[in-house]
Amino acid sequence: MPLCYIAGVTNQSSNRPVLRFAPSPTGHLHLGHALSAFENERWAKASGGRLLLRIEDIDTTRCRPEFVAALLEDLAWLGLPFEPSPRRQSEHFDDYRQALDRLATMGLLYRSYASRAEIAAAVRQPGHPRDPDGTPLYPRAALAAMDDPARRDPAEPFALRLDMTAALAKAAALGLSLFWREQRAPRDQSAQPIPAGPERWGDVVLARKEFPASYHLAVVVDDALQGITHVVRGRDLYHATGLHRLLQALLGLPEPIYHHHDLLLGPDGEKLSKSARSTSLRALRADGATPADIKQMALMG
């Protein structure tokens, strides 16, 4: 297996579990966030583990200081026992560049210059394959001429995509295991092996010219650097774990154990989200809700 190359990362696991809650400050926290935070607290308490906070503010165009301040205030009000000094992605861009450089050295990245409109035009035909989130897979063959670096101005916007075919071949050549371990309960000593199936994601974007890293790349680097042993997060990220497992394997990063909890749904049957303007914790608090009320609402659904 490749050696870990990022300073501060080792392949030695701690005897004490380490968990994290990692909100993105693009809006105010809602009950769905509270559920995930309380689930992490429950797992940490049951296992005698540490509970860390990470602020996923890599998207500097949407993340705002006032939302960072608000989420810290909300979490303090809930009384969650996070350790001090949360990790902020915006302070660690060099870590993501190291990961990208490593993948590039392995010949697993390429530049994609096609615009969203050009990609949409190339995938119009019925039956074009889609990733688990429902996004059409990148049609590399159809856009090969457009993505030829020799025909493009280096100053043009581009995305750095993972060459999935090359990545899978590299993983196979190295004999890397493409499974993740899913644990059902904090005290459960067994973890079910789940086939990763990263090919379902196609040639995913890992960075853009003006954007240091995608969520998929940043999360595996952050988890490794924070020594995360157990990732407890929502069911909406279940399939993304297969892609994360591939990146961990290629980069030689430690493999956490995963647990994907159920989601809170709104009256329309959709998950709660900031984009859907789900009722915020701050609004519930202003209406008289206590931290105990929030915990009951979150955990009881």
C-alpha positions in Angstrom: 0.0 0.0 0.0 1.3 3.5 -0.8 2.9 5.4 2.1 1.0 8.3 3.6 2.6 11.5 2.1 0.8 14.3 4.0 2.6 15.6 7.0 0.8 14.6 10.2 -0.9 11.5 8.8 0.1 8.0 9.9 -1.4 4.6 9.3 -1.4 3.8 13.0 -4.9 3.7 14.5 -5.6 5.1 18.0 -7.1 3.0 20.7 -9.5 5.8 21.4 -12.2 6.5 18.7 -12.2 9.9 17.1 -15.4 11.3 15.5 -16.2 14.6 13.9 -19.2 16.8 13.0 -18.5 18.9 9.8 -21.1 21.5 8.9 -20.7 23.9 6.0 -21.4 27.6 6.9 -23.5 28.4 3.9 -26.6 29.1 6.0 -28.0 28.5 9.5 -28.0 25.1 11.1 -31.4 23.2 11.1 -32.7 20.0 12.8 -31.0 17.8 10.3 -27.6 19.2 11.4 -28.7 18.8 15.0 -29.5 15.1 14.4 -26.0 14.4 12.9 -24.3 16.3 15.7 -26.2 14.4 18.4 -25.5 11.1 16.6 -21.8 11.9 16.7 -22.1 12.8 20.4 -23.9 9.5 21.1 -21.3 7.4 19.3 -18.4 9.3 21.0 -20.0 8.8 24.5 -20.7 5.1 23.9 -17.2 4.3 22.7 -15.3 6.6 25.0 -14.2 8.6 22.0 -13.2 12.2 21.2 -15.6 14.6 19.4 -14.1 17.1 17.0 -15.6 19.9 15.0 -14.6 20.7 11.4 -15.9 23.8 9.6 -16.2 22.9 5.9 -15.7 26.5 4.5 -13.7 25.6 1.4 -16.4 27.2 -0.8 -15.3 30.8 -0.2 -18.1 32.2 -2.5 -20.9 30.8 -0.4 -19.5 30.4 3.1 -19.8 33.5 5.2 -18.2 34.6 8.5 -21.6 35.4 10.0 -22.7 31.8 9.4 -19.5 30.5 11.0 -20.2 32.6 14.1 -23.9 31.5 14.1 -23.1 27.8 13.9 -20.5 28.0 16.7 -23.1 29.8 18.9 -25.8 27.2 18.1 -23.5 24.3 18.9 -22.4 25.9 22.2 -26.1 26.5 23.1 -26.9 22.8 22.4 -24.1 21.9 24.9 -22.2 19.6 22.6 -18.8 18.6 23.9 -16.6 19.4 21.0 -12.9 19.8 21.6 -11.5 23.3 21.1 -9.8 24.7 18.0 -12.0 23.3 15.1 -10.3 22.7 11.8 -11.3 25.2 9.1 -10.8 24.0 5.5 -10.1 27.6 4.3 -6.9 27.5 6.4 -5.5 24.3 4.8 -5.6 24.7 1.0 -2.0 23.4 0.8 -3.1 20.0 2.2 -5.5 19.6 -0.7 -2.9 20.7 -3.2 -0.5 18.0 -1.9 -3.2 15.4 -2.5 -3.9 16.7 -6.1 -0.2 16.7 -6.8 0.0 13.1 -5.7 -2.8 12.0 -7.9 -1.4 14.0 -10.8 2.0 12.3 -10.4 0.2 9.0 -10.7 -1.3 10.1 -14.0 -4.9 10.1 -12.6 -6.0 13.6 -13.3 -6.9 15.6 -16.4 -8.2 19.0 -17.3 -11.8 19.4 -18.4 -12.5 22.7 -20.2 -16.1 22.0 -21.3 -18.7 24.4 -19.9 -21.9 23.2 -18.1 -23.9 24.0 -21.2 -21.5 22.1 -23.4 -21.6 19.1 -21.1 -25.4 19.3 -21.0 -25.5 19.3 -24.8 -23.3 16.2 -25.0 -25.5 14.1 -22.6 -28.9 14.9 -24.0 -29.5 11.4 -25.5 -31.9 9.3 -23.4 -30.3 6.7 -21.2 -27.0 8.5 -20.6 -25.6 7.0 -17.4 -25.9 9.1 -14.2 -24.0 9.0 -10.9 -25.8 8.1 -7.6 -26.7 11.8 -7.1 -28.5 11.8 -10.5 -25.9 13.9 -12.4 -25.0 12.7 -15.9 -21.5 11.1 -16.0 -19.0 13.2 -17.8 -18.9 12.3 -21.5 -15.1 12.3 -21.9 -15.0 10.6 -25.3 -17.6 13.1 -26.8 -15.6 16.1 -25.5 -12.1 14.8 -26.1 -11.3 17.4 -28.7 -12.6 20.2 -26.6 -10.5 19.0 -23.6 -7.3 18.7 -25.6 -4.8 20.9 -23.6 -2.9 21.7 -26.8 -5.9 23.4 -28.2 -6.8 25.4 -25.1 -5.5 28.7 -23.6 -4.0 27.9 -20.2 -5.7 30.9 -18.8 -9.2 29.4 -19.5 -11.3 28.0 -16.6 -11.0 24.3 -16.2 -11.9 21.4 -13.8 -9.5 18.8 -12.6 -11.2 15.4 -13.1 -10.3 12.0 -11.8 -9.6 9.6 -14.7 -11.8 6.8 -13.2 -10.7 4.2 -15.7 -7.0 4.9 -14.9 -7.7 5.1 -11.1 -9.4 1.7 -11.0 -6.6 0.2 -13.0 -4.1 1.7 -10.6 -6.0 0.4 -7.6 -6.1 -3.1 -9.2 -2.4 -3.1 -10.0 -1.6 -2.1 -6.4 -3.9 -4.8 -5.0 -6.0 -2.2 -3.1 -9.2 -3.2 -1.3 -12.2 -1.3 -2.6 -14.6 -1.9 0.3 -15.7 0.2 3.2 -16.8 -1.0 6.6 -20.3 0.0 7.8 -21.0 -0.3 11.5 -24.6 -0.4 12.7 -24.3 0.7 16.3 -21.6 2.2 18.5 -20.9 -0.9 20.6 -21.2 -3.3 17.6 -17.8 -5.1 17.3 -18.5 -6.1 13.7 -18.6 -3.9 10.6 -20.2 -5.1 7.4 -17.9 -4.9 4.3 -19.7 -2.8 1.5 -18.3 -3.0 -2.1 -17.2 0.5 -3.0 -18.3 0.7 -6.6 -16.6 4.0 -7.3 -17.0 3.5 -11.1 -20.6 4.7 -10.6 -19.3 8.3 -10.2 -17.4 8.4 -13.5 -14.7 11.1 -14.0 -15.6 13.3 -11.0 -14.4 16.8 -10.4 -11.7 17.0 -7.7 -10.8 20.7 -8.1 -11.3 23.7 -10.4 -8.9 26.3 -11.5 -10.4 28.8 -9.0 -11.5 26.2 -6.4 -8.8 24.3 -4.4 -10.7 21.0 -3.9 -14.1 19.3 -4.2 -15.9 18.0 -1.2 -15.0 14.5 -2.1 -11.2 15.2 -2.0 -11.2 17.6 0.9 -13.2 15.2 3.2 -10.8 12.3 2.9 -7.8 14.5 3.4 -9.4 16.2 6.4 -10.5 12.9 8.0 -6.9 11.6 7.7 -5.3 14.7 9.1 -7.7 14.8 12.0 -7.2 11.2 12.8 -10.9 10.3 12.3 -11.6 6.7 13.1 -15.4 6.7 12.8 -17.4 8.8 10.3 -21.0 9.2 11.4 -23.0 11.1 8.8 -26.3 11.1 6.9 -27.6 8.4 4.6 -27.4 10.9 1.7 -23.7 10.4 1.6 -23.8 6.5 1.7 -22.9 6.0 -2.0 -20.3 8.8 -1.9 -18.4 6.6 0.5 -17.4 4.3 -2.3 -15.6 7.2 -4.1 -14.0 8.3 -0.8 -12.7 4.8 -0.2 -11.1 4.8 -3.7 -9.3 8.2 -3.0 -8.2 7.0 0.5 -6.7 3.8 -1.1 -4.9 5.7 -3.9 -3.5 8.3 -1.5 -2.5 5.8 1.2 -4.7 7.4 3.8 -6.2 5.5 6.8 -9.6 3.9 6.4 -12.3 5.0 8.9 -15.3 2.9 9.9 -18.6 4.4 8.7 -22.1 4.7 9.9 -24.8 6.4 7.8 -27.8 7.4 9.9 -31.3 8.1 8.6 -32.3 11.6 7.6 -34.9 13.9 8.8 -37.5 14.6 6.2 -39.8 17.6 5.7 -43.5 17.5 5.0 -42.7 17.1 1.3 -40.7 13.9 1.9 -37.4 15.6 1.0 -34.5 15.9 3.4 -34.1 19.0 5.4 -31.7 21.5 3.8 -30.5 25.1 3.9 -31.3 25.4 0.2 -35.0 24.5 0.9 -35.0 27.1 3.8 -35.8 24.5 6.4 -36.5 26.0 9.8 -33.3 26.9 11.5 -32.2 26.1 15.1 -32.0 29.9 15.7 -35.7 30.3 14.7 -36.8 27.4 16.9 -34.8 28.9 19.8 -36.4 32.3 19.2 -39.8 30.5 19.5 -38.9 29.2 22.9 -37.3 25.8 22.2 -34.7 24.6 24.6 -31.6 22.4 23.8 -33.5 19.4 25.3 -36.5 20.2 22.9 -34.1 20.3 19.9 -32.5 17.0 20.9 -35.9 15.3 21.2 -37.1 16.7 17.9 -33.9 15.7 16.1 -33.6 12.2 17.5 -37.3 11.4 17.5 -37.8 12.7 14.0 
